[in-house]
């Protein structure tokens, strides 16, 4: 027979003693006397450190308890409910104030985090959170790391404030994860897929470009060139970017649209003509944030280029496909388009240009292709989500692609298996084809995965989440220099663009899509340009972006993140297995911080208190009160 430890014997004794005090009325006088005798005998053996005798007596006492003190359904229910409440309370405190597991639901943080990644998130990176609400007992702004990743609550944030359930029981607000880009007082400007920033003292924020975990991530200053259109009436609509009002469009009795931009607290006329010459203040919509450095892109056939109905694109040159670039949106020219009459809801109508692409360019695109995580079934594709995949008439078709879940990243196609484990797809998979039709479909639909984003004419509402920009003379697509500065095709395009700008009339100005250069002056950050044309983060607010600009609803959509909403930071990737396990690519957070020390001290003190009280409970003497 197995010998129990003295501590275990003490536990049996104390349990019997509790039953004795509360339930002895169930027993006959003889049974009460027998129980008292057994308890006192066991206590005597325990106090004498007689382990074998105590173990034997404890077994007999436990058998007596099971026979005479059987638990009722009510007893079991009460114990279960009490255990659940204690566990829930502990889980809330630990997961809200210390650490918690976290599963990535979407691709907004690719490539850093991918769908179904499992992380551990520390809640003490820069503060002590108030459980189940928005706010902090303690917050240290100096501990917030630019280029680090943060988690935050959506509570009170427009377009994000979503209800969910914590532990499937407690009403809760959805939590999100993004990369910290700007702190209070920072000014940020976008060029070349990068962010040039200066802090409140005018010092360069060089880690936004120089950090190793930032080099392969590209950032775009907008989600859509039109931003968010907010109808105010049947005669006026507000245009916002990054949730900041930067323009408005009004309609005249003759149904003519006109627009102004918001600069320095005043509304002024949007003047795209001013962009033809250097200027030191915002004069046009495209001046904000460096919007004019970027274009929305898609691939077209020659027939689709002609269907745009743009006279300037009537002779696009010879190419297998044509890269359409939509750039320099304006509130005056090209005039915004009116979607409906009941309430003014315009969209901006950017300038357009095209570049003919050859097979070498299509090969380069495929070598750097990235897509969303896509689910294929019976030749149709839809974007992966945590919900059941939905296939319909708007789901694009891909012939002969085996059923399954796939994704492209940096030109490599992976098949996603059980538990989100990635495997290299077969090289003969049709998705690897460099045929122009396949390249066009993957480029145009590989993120949005909806036929509404296929080319359909000149005034199309939906455009792919693909972007182009210049960096040091090279034209970037998919985060890579697809057309380099010495490429004859790009050289011819640059010459043609400048000539088109020069020949455009003042009342219908065309602004060339060319490389305007980084915001530098004499080889150093141009502080005045960054502050004038960039975005400045207000006090007690932050600017956060998803690493996957094509699939992220971030500060470009909801604006600045209030300090109170910050909750924690990821510390480890714990699933799926592979070379991404361990600390994520980010600026490391400090190991020992005041919030972390406080939480560990509270945890240690709580455990020590429990241990002392538990030992006292087990060693409490048995008192037989004959009067009871």
Secondary structure per residue as TSV (DSSP state, phi and psi in degrees):
chain	resnum	aa	ss	phi	psi
A	1	X	-	360.0	138.1
A	2	X	-	-71.5	135.6
A	3	X	-	-90.4	125.9
A	4	X	-	-81.5	153.8
A	5	X	-	-73.7	162.5
A	6	X	H	-63.6	-36.3
A	7	X	H	-63.3	-39.4
A	8	X	H	-66.8	-39.1
A	9	X	H	-61.7	-39.3
A	10	X	H	-62.7	-40.1
A	11	X	H	-61.9	-42.5
A	12	X	H	-64.3	-41.1
A	13	X	H	-62.2	-46.2
A	14	X	H	-67.1	-35.5
A	15	X	H	-64.6	-43.1
A	16	X	H	-64.3	-38.0
A	17	X	H	-65.2	-39.0
A	18	X	H	-65.2	-42.3
A	19	X	H	-63.9	-40.0
A	20	X	H	-59.5	-44.6
A	21	X	H	-70.4	-32.4
A	22	X	H	-102.0	-23.8
A	23	X	H	-126.8	11.0
A	24	X	G	-69.5	-13.0
A	25	X	G	-65.5	-17.0
A	26	X	G	-73.4	-19.0
A	27	X	S	-95.9	156.1
A	28	X	-	-76.7	162.6
A	29	X	H	-56.0	-38.3
A	30	X	H	-65.8	-40.0
A	31	X	H	-68.5	-36.4
A	32	X	H	-63.5	-44.6
A	33	X	H	-63.3	-41.0
A	34	X	H	-63.7	-42.8
A	35	X	H	-63.3	-45.0
A	36	X	H	-60.2	-41.4
A	37	X	H	-64.7	-43.0
A	38	X	H	-64.1	-43.6
A	39	X	H	-63.6	-45.1
A	40	X	H	-65.5	-37.1
A	41	X	H	-66.3	-43.3
A	42	X	H	-63.7	-41.7
A	43	X	H	-61.3	-40.8
A	44	X	H	-62.2	-43.5
A	45	X	H	-66.2	-39.0
A	46	X	H	-64.1	-46.7
A	47	X	H	-62.9	-28.1
A	48	X	T	-88.4	3.1
A	49	X	T	58.9	33.3
A	50	X	-	-90.9	86.3
A	51	X	H	-61.7	-45.6
A	52	X	H	-66.9	-47.2
A	53	X	H	-63.0	-41.4
A	54	X	H	-63.2	-39.5
A	55	X	H	-63.9	-43.7
A	56	X	H	-64.0	-44.3
A	57	X	H	-66.7	-35.8
A	58	X	H	-65.1	-36.7
A	59	X	H	-64.7	-41.2
A	60	X	H	-65.6	-42.0
A	61	X	H	-65.1	-40.4
A	62	X	H	-64.1	-38.9
A	63	X	H	-64.9	-40.0
A	64	X	H	-60.8	-45.4
A	65	X	H	-59.7	-44.6
A	66	X	H	-65.6	-30.4
A	67	X	H	-80.2	-41.2
A	68	X	H	-103.4	-18.3
A	69	X	S	-120.3	53.8
A	70	X	-	-66.5	136.9
A	71	X	-	-76.3	139.1
A	72	X	-	-84.6	169.3
A	73	X	H	-58.8	-36.8
A	74	X	H	-63.5	-40.1
A	75	X	H	-62.5	-46.0
A	76	X	H	-62.6	-43.2
A	77	X	H	-63.4	-42.7
A	78	X	H	-63.2	-44.5
A	79	X	H	-64.2	-40.9
A	80	X	H	-64.8	-45.2
A	81	X	H	-63.4	-42.0
A	82	X	H	-62.9	-42.8
A	83	X	H	-63.7	-40.9
A	84	X	H	-63.8	-44.2
A	85	X	H	-64.5	-41.9
A	86	X	H	-64.5	-45.1
A	87	X	H	-63.2	-40.7
A	88	X	H	-65.5	-43.5
A	89	X	H	-61.7	-44.3
A	90	X	H	-64.2	-41.9
A	91	X	H	-62.6	-41.1
A	92	X	H	-61.8	-48.8
A	93	X	H	-64.1	-46.8
A	94	X	H	-64.7	-48.2
A	95	X	H	-74.7	-24.6
A	96	X	H	-89.1	-29.4
A	97	X	H	-117.2	-13.1
A	98	X	T	-121.3	-73.0
A	99	X	E	-158.3	162.2
A	100	X	E	-157.8	154.9
A	101	X	E	-76.8	153.5
A	102	X	E	-146.7	133.7
A	103	X	E	-112.1	132.9
A	104	X	-	-78.3	119.6
A	105	X	-	-90.0	-23.7
A	106	X	S	-132.8	178.5
A	107	X	S	-96.6	21.9
A	108	X	T	-69.0	-18.2
A	109	X	T	-112.2	18.7
A	110	X	T	-64.2	146.3
A	111	X	T	-88.2	-3.0
A	112	X	T	-60.0	-50.1
A	113	X	S	-127.1	141.5
A	114	X	-	-118.4	163.2
A	115	X	T	-51.8	135.5
A	116	X	T	74.0	7.7
A	117	X	-	-64.0	142.1
A	118	X	E	-110.8	130.7
A	119	X	E	-125.0	162.7
A	120	X	E	-107.4	137.1
A	121	X	E	-119.0	123.9
A	122	X	E	-86.0	137.6
A	123	X	S	-100.2	6.6
A	124	X	-	-116.2	19.4
A	125	X	S	-64.1	-37.0
A	126	X	S	-146.0	10.5
A	127	X	E	-174.2	177.3
A	128	X	E	-114.1	114.8
A	129	X	E	-79.9	149.6
A	130	X	-	-86.4	118.9
A	131	X	T	-56.4	138.7
A	132	X	T	61.3	24.3
A	133	X	S	-149.7	-177.6
A	134	X	S	-106.8	117.4
A	135	X	-	144.8	176.0
A	136	X	E	-135.4	145.6
A	137	X	E	-71.9	-34.7
A	138	X	E	-148.8	137.5
A	139	X	E	-142.3	130.7
A	140	X	-	-114.9	96.6
A	141	X	G	-56.4	-31.2
A	142	X	G	-66.4	-17.3
A	143	X	G	-85.6	-13.1
A	144	X	-	-70.9	127.2
A	145	X	-	-104.3	123.0
A	146	X	T	-64.4	141.1
A	147	X	T	74.9	-2.7
A	148	X	S	-83.5	164.4
A	149	X	E	-100.4	142.7
A	150	X	E	-130.4	154.3
A	151	X	E	-110.7	149.8
A	152	X	E	-153.8	159.4
A	153	X	E	-88.5	147.5
A	154	X	-	-86.4	-0.7
A	155	X	T	-58.2	127.4
A	156	X	T	79.1	3.2
A	157	X	-	-100.1	122.6
A	158	X	T	-55.5	139.5
A	159	X	T	74.1	-7.8
A	160	X	T	-119.4	-25.2
A	161	X	-	-59.8	97.4
A	162	X	-	-124.2	138.5
A	163	X	E	-83.9	143.4
A	164	X	E	-148.9	-168.9
A	165	X	E	-125.8	132.2
A	166	X	E	-90.5	125.5
A	167	X	T	58.1	26.3
A	168	X	T	62.8	14.5
A	169	X	T	-130.2	-46.9
A	170	X	E	-98.8	127.2
A	171	X	E	-55.4	139.2
A	172	X	E	-154.7	164.5
A	173	X	E	-105.6	143.5
A	174	X	-	-59.6	141.8
A	175	X	E	-105.4	145.7
A	176	X	E	-129.2	168.4
A	177	X	E	-136.8	127.6
A	178	X	E	-146.1	175.3
A	179	X	E	-97.7	135.8
A	180	X	E	-76.7	120.2
A	181	X	E	-113.2	-38.6
A	182	X	E	-133.9	135.8
A	183	X	-	-105.8	168.7
A	184	X	T	-52.5	131.8
A	185	X	T	90.9	-12.9
A	186	X	-	-72.3	143.0
A	187	X	E	-114.0	132.5
A	188	X	E	-126.2	138.0
A	189	X	E	-138.1	139.8
A	190	X	E	-103.7	129.9
A	191	X	E	-153.8	137.5
A	192	X	T	61.9	31.0
A	193	X	T	74.9	7.1
A	194	X	E	-120.0	166.6
A	195	X	E	-116.8	120.8
A	196	X	E	-99.4	122.2
A	197	X	E	-132.6	151.8
A	198	X	E	-129.0	146.3
A	199	X	-	-85.4	-172.6
A	200	X	T	-61.9	-24.2
A	201	X	T	-94.7	4.9
A	202	X	S	81.6	11.4
A	203	X	-	-85.2	139.4
A	204	X	B	-61.4	139.0
A	205	X	-	-96.5	79.0
A	206	X	T	-72.0	-21.0
A	207	X	H	-66.7	-19.4
A	208	X	H	-66.0	-22.2
A	209	X	H	-114.5	-38.6
A	210	X	H	-85.3	-15.9
A	211	X	S	-69.5	139.2
A	212	X	G	-61.0	-31.7
A	213	X	G	-78.9	-3.6
A	214	X	G	-103.4	-13.3
A	215	X	T	-66.3	-33.4
A	216	X	T	-99.4	13.7
A	217	X	-	-111.4	132.5
A	218	X	-	-110.3	143.5
A	219	X	-	-123.1	137.0
A	220	X	-	-117.8	137.7
A	221	X	S	-78.3	-2.4
A	222	X	-	-145.8	161.7
A	223	X	S	-91.9	-41.6
A	224	X	S	-139.1	146.3
A	225	X	T	-60.6	-28.2
A	226	X	T	-81.6	-7.0
A	227	X	-	62.2	-148.2
A	228	X	E	-106.1	126.7
A	229	X	E	-96.0	123.7
A	230	X	E	-116.3	101.2
A	231	X	E	-62.8	129.7
A	232	X	-	-102.0	-27.3
A	233	X	S	-167.4	-172.3
A	234	X	S	-76.8	-4.1
A	235	X	S	-121.2	-8.1
A	236	X	E	-149.6	141.8
A	237	X	E	-136.2	144.0
A	238	X	E	-95.6	139.9
A	239	X	E	-111.5	124.8
A	240	X	E	-123.6	149.3
A	241	X	E	-130.0	136.7
A	242	X	T	56.0	32.5
A	243	X	T	62.7	17.5
A	244	X	E	-110.6	131.8
A	245	X	E	-68.2	121.5
A	246	X	E	-123.7	-5.9
A	247	X	E	-162.4	164.6
A	248	X	E	-144.8	150.4
A	249	X	E	-123.8	131.5
A	250	X	E	-122.8	159.9
A	251	X	E	-122.0	136.9
A	252	X	-	-88.4	167.7
A	253	X	T	-57.1	-26.4
A	254	X	T	-87.7	10.9
A	255	X	-	70.7	21.6
A	256	X	-	-86.3	137.0
A	257	X	E	-96.1	139.6
A	258	X	E	-140.6	150.3
A	259	X	E	-139.3	153.2
A	260	X	E	-128.2	159.7
A	261	X	E	-114.0	156.9
A	262	X	E	-104.2	110.8
A	263	X	E	-131.4	123.8
A	264	X	T	58.5	34.6
A	265	X	T	82.2	6.1
A	266	X	E	-128.2	152.3
A	267	X	E	-93.7	125.3
A	268	X	E	-128.6	162.3
A	269	X	E	-68.6	133.3
A	270	X	-	-69.6	121.4
A	271	X	-	-122.6	80.1
A	272	X	G	-60.6	-26.1
A	273	X	G	-57.7	-30.8
A	274	X	G	-64.9	-20.8
A	275	X	G	-75.1	-7.1
A	276	X	G	-73.5	-18.1
A	277	X	S	-126.7	154.1
A	278	X	-	-59.5	141.6
A	279	X	-	-148.3	153.4
A	280	X	S	-109.3	16.2
A	281	X	S	-148.5	161.0
A	282	X	-	-71.5	124.6
A	283	X	-	-127.9	-9.3
A	284	X	S	-144.2	157.9
A	285	X	G	-53.1	-42.0
A	286	X	G	-73.3	-6.9
A	287	X	G	-73.0	-29.4
A	288	X	G	-61.7	132.7
A	289	X	G	63.4	-4.6
A	290	X	G	90.7	23.2
A	291	X	G	-55.0	-37.2
A	292	X	G	-66.5	-9.8
A	293	X	G	-85.1	-3.1
A	294	X	E	-129.0	155.7
A	295	X	E	-136.5	149.4
A	296	X	E	-85.3	138.2
A	297	X	E	-126.2	151.4
A	298	X	E	-156.8	164.7
A	299	X	E	-103.9	134.8
A	300	X	E	-126.9	154.1
A	301	X	-	-83.7	171.0
A	302	X	H	-63.9	-38.1
A	303	X	H	-64.5	-37.8
A	304	X	H	-70.5	-32.5
A	305	X	H	-63.5	-45.5
A	306	X	H	-64.9	-31.5
A	307	X	H	-70.0	-13.3
A	308	X	T	-66.7	-23.7
A	309	X	-	72.3	23.8
A	310	X	-	-98.8	117.2
A	311	X	G	-60.8	-33.2
A	312	X	G	-70.3	-13.7
A	313	X	G	-109.9	16.2
A	314	X	T	-67.0	-22.7
A	315	X	T	-126.0	78.3
A	316	X	-	-77.8	-6.4
A	317	X	-	90.9	179.9
A	318	X	S	-96.6	127.8
A	319	X	-	-159.3	158.1
A	320	X	S	-72.3	-38.6
A	321	X	E	-141.2	167.9
A	322	X	E	-126.9	130.3
A	323	X	E	-85.9	110.0
A	324	X	E	-87.5	129.9
A	325	X	E	-117.4	120.3
A	326	X	E	-103.0	118.3
A	327	X	E	-145.8	167.1
A	328	X	-	46.8	63.9
A	329	X	-	-63.7	154.5
A	330	X	-	-144.6	156.4
A	331	X	S	-97.1	-2.6
A	332	X	S	-122.1	-49.1
A	333	X	S	-152.5	130.1
A	334	X	S	-60.5	143.0
A	335	X	-	-65.2	146.1
A	336	X	-	-60.2	156.4
A	337	X	E	-100.6	144.0
A	338	X	E	-96.6	124.9
A	339	X	-	-87.1	-43.2
A	340	X	-	-150.1	162.5
A	341	X	T	-97.9	-25.3
A	342	X	T	-62.4	-39.9
A	343	X	T	-142.7	129.2
A	344	X	T	-57.4	119.6
A	345	X	-	-141.5	77.3
A	346	X	E	-83.4	160.5
A	347	X	E	-123.0	148.7
A	348	X	-	-75.1	150.3
A	349	X	-	-119.0	82.8
A	350	X	-	-65.4	165.5
A	351	X	E	-68.3	155.5
A	352	X	E	-128.9	145.8
A	353	X	E	-150.0	163.4
A	354	X	E	-135.7	153.9
A	355	X	E	-127.3	124.2
A	356	X	E	-71.1	132.7
A	357	X	E	-111.1	142.3
A	358	X	-	-103.5	177.4
A	359	X	H	-59.9	-34.1
A	360	X	H	-62.5	-35.1
A	361	X	H	-71.3	-39.0
A	362	X	H	-66.0	-37.1
A	363	X	H	-62.9	-41.1
A	364	X	H	-65.3	-37.8
A	365	X	H	-61.9	-45.0
A	366	X	H	-67.9	-31.2
A	367	X	H	-68.2	-17.0
A	368	X	T	-124.6	14.5
A	369	X	-	-60.1	135.6
A	370	X	-	-135.3	147.9
A	371	X	-	-135.6	176.6
A	372	X	-	-72.4	171.2
A	373	X	-	-74.8	120.2
A	374	X	E	-114.2	138.5
A	375	X	E	-104.9	126.6
A	376	X	E	-112.1	136.1
A	377	X	E	-151.2	125.0
A	378	X	T	53.0	39.3
A	379	X	T	83.5	-2.2
A	380	X	E	-107.5	154.0
A	381	X	E	-124.4	146.4
A	382	X	E	-145.8	158.3
A	383	X	E	-76.6	140.2
A	384	X	-	-62.8	141.5
A	385	X	-	-148.6	169.4
A	386	X	S	-71.5	-14.7
A	387	X	S	-88.1	172.1
A	388	X	-	-62.4	129.6
A	389	X	-	-60.8	138.5
A	390	X	-	-112.4	125.7
A	391	X	-	-115.9	137.6
A	392	X	-	-154.9	-165.7
A	393	X	T	-64.7	-24.1
A	394	X	T	-88.3	-0.4
A	395	X	S	-79.5	124.5
A	396	X	-	-65.7	152.0
A	397	X	B	-103.7	141.7
A	398	X	-	-133.3	113.4
A	399	X	T	-69.1	138.0
A	400	X	T	65.4	17.0
A	401	X	-	-84.4	122.0
A	402	X	-	-59.8	145.6
A	403	X	S	-57.9	145.1
A	404	X	E	149.3	-175.1
A	405	X	E	-112.8	129.7
A	406	X	E	-133.4	164.0
A	407	X	E	-157.8	144.5
A	408	X	E	-99.8	138.0
A	409	X	E	-149.1	124.8
A	410	X	T	50.9	42.3
A	411	X	T	81.3	-2.6
A	412	X	E	-105.6	129.9
A	413	X	E	-95.8	126.0
A	414	X	E	-115.2	147.2
A	415	X	E	-104.5	134.3
A	416	X	E	-98.4	121.2
A	417	X	-	-102.6	-158.4
A	418	X	G	-58.9	138.8
A	419	X	G	67.2	21.4
A	420	X	G	65.7	21.2
A	421	X	-	-75.0	132.7
A	422	X	E	-95.6	140.3
A	423	X	E	-130.2	146.9
A	424	X	E	-66.6	128.9
A	425	X	-	-72.9	157.2
A	426	X	-	-62.3	141.5
A	427	X	T	-66.9	-20.1
A	428	X	T	-90.6	9.5
A	429	X	-	-61.6	131.2
A	430	X	G	-56.0	-24.3
A	431	X	G	-65.7	-20.5
A	432	X	G	-77.6	-7.9
A	433	X	-	-59.9	137.8
A	434	X	-	-94.6	11.9
A	435	X	-	-60.9	138.3
A	436	X	H	-52.5	-37.7
A	437	X	H	-65.2	-39.5
A	438	X	H	-71.3	-40.9
A	439	X	H	-62.0	-43.9
A	440	X	H	-61.8	-43.2
A	441	X	H	-68.1	-43.0
A	442	X	H	-65.1	-39.8
A	443	X	H	-68.5	-45.9
A	444	X	H	-77.0	-33.1
A	445	X	H	-119.7	0.0
A	446	X	T	-68.5	-16.9
A	447	X	T	-102.8	-54.1
A	448	X	T	-80.6	-28.5
A	449	X	-	51.3	51.2
A	450	X	-	-151.9	131.3
A	451	X	G	-63.8	-15.6
A	452	X	G	-62.9	-19.3
A	453	X	G	-93.6	0.6
A	454	X	S	-71.1	148.7
A	455	X	-	-59.0	128.3
A	456	X	-	-137.8	12.7
A	457	X	-	132.5	-176.9
A	458	X	T	-74.1	-32.4
A	459	X	T	-113.9	49.8
A	460	X	-	-77.4	142.6
A	461	X	S	-82.2	-37.5
A	462	X	-	-105.9	131.8
A	463	X	-	-130.2	145.1
A	464	X	-	-58.8	151.9
A	465	X	S	-84.0	60.4
A	466	X	-	-121.3	141.9
A	467	X	E	-134.9	151.9
A	468	X	E	-129.3	150.2
A	469	X	E	-161.7	158.4
A	470	X	E	-93.5	146.0
A	471	X	E	-143.9	116.1
A	472	X	T	52.5	39.5
A	473	X	T	92.1	-19.1
A	474	X	E	-89.2	148.3
A	475	X	E	-98.6	121.4
A	476	X	E	-99.5	137.3
A	477	X	E	-137.9	144.4
A	478	X	T	55.7	29.3
A	479	X	T	76.3	12.9
A	480	X	E	-135.4	151.4
A	481	X	E	-75.7	87.3
A	482	X	E	-73.4	-38.7
A	483	X	E	-116.8	108.5
A	484	X	-	-83.7	161.8
A	485	X	T	-59.2	-28.0
A	486	X	T	-92.0	7.2
A	487	X	-	-73.5	123.5
A	488	X	H	-56.2	-33.9
A	489	X	H	-63.7	-43.4
A	490	X	H	-69.5	-39.6
A	491	X	H	-60.2	-45.0
A	492	X	H	-63.6	-39.4
A	493	X	H	-62.6	-44.8
A	494	X	H	-61.1	-42.8
A	495	X	H	-63.0	-44.3
A	496	X	H	-65.6	-38.7
A	497	X	H	-63.7	-46.3
A	498	X	H	-64.6	-36.9
A	499	X	H	-67.8	-39.2
A	500	X	H	-65.1	-39.1
A	501	X	H	-64.6	-44.3
A	502	X	H	-62.8	-37.0
A	503	X	H	-86.0	-8.5
A	504	X	S	-74.0	140.9
A	505	X	-	-73.3	160.9
A	506	X	G	-64.3	-34.6
A	507	X	G	-81.9	-12.8
A	508	X	G	-135.5	64.9
A	509	X	-	-71.3	141.2
A	510	X	-	-112.2	129.5
A	511	X	-	-104.1	120.8
A	512	X	-	-64.1	142.4
A	513	X	-	-90.2	95.2
A	514	X	-	-132.7	177.1
A	515	X	-	-83.0	110.5
A	516	X	-	-84.9	-8.0
A	517	X	-	85.7	156.8
A	518	X	-	-69.1	157.2
A	519	X	S	-76.8	69.2
A	520	X	E	-120.5	153.4
A	521	X	E	-141.6	117.5
A	522	X	T	57.4	38.0
A	523	X	T	78.8	1.9
A	524	X	E	-120.4	162.9
A	525	X	E	-57.6	130.0
A	526	X	-	-83.2	92.0
A	527	X	H	-59.4	-44.7
A	528	X	H	-64.5	-41.0
A	529	X	H	-65.9	-43.8
A	530	X	H	-62.1	-42.1
A	531	X	H	-71.8	-36.5
A	532	X	H	-73.8	-45.9
A	533	X	H	-98.8	-9.9
A	534	X	S	-92.6	-162.6
A	535	X	E	-120.7	132.1
A	536	X	E	-108.6	128.8
A	537	X	-	-80.2	125.6
A	538	X	-	-73.7	168.3
A	539	X	T	-60.4	142.6
A	540	X	T	59.2	28.6
A	541	X	E	-136.3	163.1
A	542	X	E	-139.2	162.6
A	543	X	E	-120.6	119.6
A	544	X	E	-125.5	143.6
A	545	X	E	-133.6	149.0
A	546	X	-	-79.5	146.6
A	547	X	S	-68.3	-23.2
A	548	X	-	-102.9	90.0
A	549	X	G	-59.2	-24.6
A	550	X	G	-79.3	-13.9
A	551	X	G	-133.8	22.1
A	552	X	-	-118.3	127.9
A	553	X	-	-94.7	105.2
A	554	X	S	-135.2	-152.9
A	555	X	H	-61.5	-19.5
A	556	X	H	-66.5	-24.9
A	557	X	H	-99.5	-47.0
A	558	X	H	-104.7	-1.7
A	559	X	-	85.6	-152.2
A	560	X	-	-73.6	146.4
A	561	X	E	-95.0	119.5
A	562	X	E	-63.1	143.6
A	563	X	G	-54.4	-39.6
A	564	X	G	-61.8	-23.4
A	565	X	G	-80.6	-16.1
A	566	X	E	-64.7	135.2
A	567	X	E	-121.7	-35.2
A	568	X	E	176.5	-164.0
A	569	X	E	-149.8	143.4
A	570	X	E	-68.9	143.5
A	571	X	E	-115.7	-35.0
A	572	X	E	-145.4	143.2
A	573	X	E	-92.9	120.6
A	574	X	E	-112.2	-5.0
A	575	X	E	-165.9	143.7
A	576	X	S	-84.4	166.8
A	577	X	-	-64.3	150.6
A	578	X	S	147.8	-171.4
A	579	X	T	-76.1	-3.6
A	580	X	T	-92.5	-4.0
A	581	X	-	-60.8	146.5
A	582	X	B	106.3	-160.9
A	583	X	S	-59.8	135.2
A	584	X	-	-73.5	159.4
A	585	X	S	-71.1	100.8
A	586	X	S	-162.8	167.2
A	587	X	-	-66.8	123.2
A	588	X	-	-62.4	138.1
A	589	X	-	-82.1	152.6
A	590	X	-	-62.0	138.8
A	591	X	S	-71.6	-46.2
A	592	X	S	-111.1	109.9
A	593	X	-	-123.2	161.9
A	594	X	H	-58.0	-46.9
A	595	X	H	-58.6	-41.1
A	596	X	H	-67.4	-41.6
A	597	X	H	-62.6	-41.2
A	598	X	H	-62.3	-46.8
A	599	X	H	-64.5	-44.4
A	600	X	H	-64.2	-38.1
A	601	X	H	-65.0	-42.0
A	602	X	H	-63.7	-43.0
A	603	X	H	-62.7	-44.5
A	604	X	H	-64.7	-43.3
A	605	X	H	-64.6	-38.2
A	606	X	H	-65.6	-43.4
A	607	X	H	-64.9	-43.1
A	608	X	H	-62.8	-41.9
A	609	X	H	-61.8	-45.9
A	610	X	H	-60.8	-43.1
A	611	X	H	-63.0	-43.2
A	612	X	H	-65.4	-46.5
A	613	X	H	-65.5	-37.7
A	614	X	H	-65.5	-43.0
A	615	X	H	-63.4	-40.2
A	616	X	H	-64.5	-39.6
A	617	X	H	-61.7	-46.1
A	618	X	H	-66.2	-32.1
A	619	X	T	-92.5	4.8
A	620	X	-	-65.3	131.0
A	621	X	-	-70.4	151.6
A	622	X	-	-82.6	126.8
A	623	X	-	-117.2	116.4
A	624	X	-	-98.3	111.0
A	625	X	-	-100.7	105.1
A	626	X	T	-65.8	-18.3
A	627	X	T	-79.8	-17.2
A	628	X	-	-67.8	360.0
